[in-house]
Amino acid sequence: MKSTKLKRNFWLTAEIECMLNLIKEVKTEQGATPTTTTHHTFTQIASKMKKHGFPNKSPTQVRRKWFQMKSAYLCYKKGNVDRLFLIPEKFRNVIAQFVESGSKFAHTPPPSTERKLKPKDKPAPKVVTVAKPMSAVDTFMAQVKQNNKLLNAEFYKLEETLLNYEQRCQTMRDYNIIKYLNN
């Protein structure tokens, strides 16, 4: 069985926005049941996107885009800031809310394998330490922590500037893509 070649696989901001709204809508329709994301779910979303004027997205493309953005957010949370740029700035909060809310479209971690305390188990006694005068190493570490805070503050300012620039570039790319498609 030969699959049909899809016309394109890049996403306009309006398509992403429509997809996320439909995911939210489908999630609400299906309720809080703990079912997993199925091909049927993405078929529904692709079908609804066609009704909303975005006919070029298949269920596979919708699924891939969703998991690409979700994966980018999860990698960002683990410290890989570069992956965050795979999600247009406009949608980062929405993706974060989906993932953090534990939506069925989000990855849920496996149950903890830690040993649970039985009623007979007693927690370890707490050790009380007495504060010592700061040594040269402690003073140095305090300075390193202070410098780290200053660097982080500067980094966040630069990151915000870069995100604003990226959003402007995304808008220009979308405009040029639409202009190209209309010609």
N, C-alpha and C positions, 0 to 999 in steps of 0.2 A: 504494500500500500504506500503510494508516494504522497508525501505531505506537500501542501501548497506552500510556495515561498511567500513569506510575509513581506509586505511592501517596505516597511521601515521598522527600525527598532529604537530610535531615539524618542525621548519624551519631552513634550512641551510642558511648561508650568501648568497650563490649564488642564492638561490630561492627568497630571499627577494629582492636582487638586480634586478633579472629578473622581479619580480612583480612590483617594483617601476618604472622600465624602461617602462614596458607595460602600467602602469597607465598613465605615461607621454605621451606615444604614443597614447593611446585611447583618452586622454584629447585633444591632438592636433588634432586628426581626427574629434572629435565631435565639435571642435571649442569652441567659447566662449558663446555658448547658455546656458541660465540659467536653464538647466534641472537638475533634481536630479539624484543621483546615483541610478541605478536600478539593479535588479538581472541580467538583460541582460548584463550590463556592466561587472559585475564580471564573468559572463559566458564567455564573450569574452576573458577576461584576463586569466581565467583558461585554456581555449582552446589554446590560444597563448602560455601559459607556457608549455603545453604538446608538442607543436611543437618545443619549445626551449629545450626540453629534461627534463622537470620536470612534469612527468605524475601523480604524487601522490597528486596533489592539486585540490580540488573541488572548485566550485564557492563559496560555503559557507565558506570554509577554507580561501580563498583569502579575502572574505569580512570581516571575523572575524579578520584576521591578520591586514588588513588595518585599521579597526576601533580601534583595540587594540593599534596600534602604534599612531594613531591620538589622541586617548583619553589620552594615556600616555603623549604625548607632551603637550596637553592642561592642564592636571593636573600639569605638571612640570611648566608651565607658571604661574599657580595659587599658586605655592610655594611648591608643593609636589615633592621634588627632587627624592625621592625613585622611583617614577613611571618612571622616565627617563631611568632607567636601563632595562626597558622592550623593549627599542629600542636599537639595537646594535649601538655602538658609530659611526660606519662607516656611518650609515644612518640618524643620527639625524639632520644633516643640510638639507638633502633632505626632510624629514618629515616637518621640520620647514618651508621650502620654500613652500611646498604644502599648509600647513595650513595658513601661513601668506599671500600667494598670493590670498587667497580667492577662490581657486580652487573648483570646484563643488564637489570634493571628500572631501573637508574640511567643517567643521561646520561653518555656517554663522549665526551670532547673529541676533535675531529678530530686527525689526525696533525699533528705540528709541521711548519711550513713553513720553519723556520729552515734556513739553509745549514749542512751538516755539513762538518767539516774533512776535507780529503783528506789522504792521507799526506804529500804534498809541502808542504801548508800548515803554517806555523809559527805558534804562538800569539804574540800581541804580548808584548814584553818587559814585565815588571812594573816599575812605577815606585815607587821607595822615597822616601817623604817624611819629612822631619825635623819632629818635633813643635815647634810654636811656642808661646810663652807665650800664655795665654788672653787674648783681647781682650775688650772690653766686650760685643761681639756674642756671642762664644762663651759668656761668663758668663751673659748673658741667655738664650741658647738652652738652656743647662744648667738654668737655673731653670725655663724653660718645660717642658722634658722632665720634671723632677721634679714640677711641678704636674700635668702630664698623667698621670703615674703615680698620683698621689693621687686625681685625679678618676676615673680608670679603676677604682681599687679601690672607691671609693664607688659608682660606677655599677654594678659587679658585685654589690655588696651589695644595692642597690636593685632590680636586675634579679631577683635570687634571691627577694627578698621578693615582688615582683610575680608571679613565676612560681608561687610557693606559693599566692598569693591566686587566681590564674587557675585553678589546679588545683582549689581548693576550690569556686570558682564553677562549673567544668565538672561536678564531681560533683553539685552542687545542680541544675544544668540537666538532667543525665541523670535524676536522681531525679524532677524535675517532669515531664519528657517521658514517662517510664514511667508515672507516676501519671496523666497526661492520657490516654495511650493505653489504659490499663486501664479508664478510666471510660467 
